[in-house]
Amino acid sequence: MQVQEEDYFCQVTHRTWDTILHAIREAHKDDTDSAPDGSNGMKLIKDAKRALAVPGSYLDVFTALMCTQLQIRYEKLSEQERTVLKNVMKKTPAYRDSPLSRMKRR
């Protein structure tokens, strides 16, 4: 079996960096300015990805994301509740000033 020299050194270097980074993380995990593993930012990103799967307009996506943040199950809302909620969301600066309010979808 032949191993390319570059691949070998890349693998060895990668393992070394992984060890160093793991040691740094362990040494500083209790620092006050360190973000916890389950940070709110990661949860927001995950929620946003899930909201993007909602069919409809960007307003539907935005409303679904806001419902998730408020711990409301968007899919359980009636059509009338969704309409009322979307009308309220249209008035928020968070949506009105966002690029989503000027974009068309599906």
N, C-alpha and C positions, 0 to 999 in steps of 0.2 A: 504494500500500500504506500502510495506517495501522498505527502501532505505539502501543500504549497507553503513556503516559508512565511509569506505575508499572512495567510490564514492562521497559521500557528501563532504568530506574534499577536495578531489581532485578538485571538481567543484568550491568550495568556494575559494580555493587557486588560481585556474586558473583565476577566475574573478578578484581577487585582483591583480595578476601579470599583467593582461591586463590593468587594470586601472593605475597602476604604470608606465608601459611601455608607455602607451599613454600620460601620463603627462610628462614623460621625453622627448618623441619625440616632443611634442608641445613646451616645454621649450627650446629646442635646434634646432628647425627647421630652424632658421635663422643663425645658426653658419656657419662660412666660411668653415669649414672642413666637413660639413654634405653633403651627397649626395642628390641630388634632387630626388623626387619620380620617375620621368621619366628618370632615369640615362641612360647613353650610354651603360653601362654594361648590364642592363636588356634588352635593345633593341638588343644588340648583341646576347644575349642568345636566344631571341625570333627569331631573324633572322636565327641563326644557327639551331634551331629546324625545322624551315620551310625549310631550305636548305637540311636537312637530308631526307626530303620527296622526293627530286628530284631523279627520277630513273636513274640508270647508275652507273658509277664508282665513287670512291672518288674524282677523278679529276673533275667530273661533279658537285659533291656536293660543292667542294672548289670553283669552278668557279661561281656557283650559289650564294654562300655566298658573294664572292667578288663583283659580280654584284649588289647584294642587298645593300652592303655598299657604292657602287658608284652610287646608285639610277638608275640602269639600269634594265629593266624588262627582266630577263633571258629567260622567256618563249616566249617573243616576238622576240628574236633573230633568224635569219635564221640558218639553219644547218651549212652553210659555216662560218657564223660569230662565231658560237659556237666553231667550229673546230679551227679557227684562235685564238680565245681567250684562248682555252684550251692549245694550243701550247705555247702561251705566258705565261700562268700561270705555265706551267711545268718548266719554267726557273726562276721563282721567288724563292728566298731563303725561303720565308714563306711556300711554298708548298714542295720544294725539300728537306728541312731539317725536315719536319714534318713526324710524323708516318703515316699519310695518304698516303704519296707517296710510302710507302713500303707495303701497305695493298692491298689486292684484294677484290673486292666487286662484287656481282652478276655476 
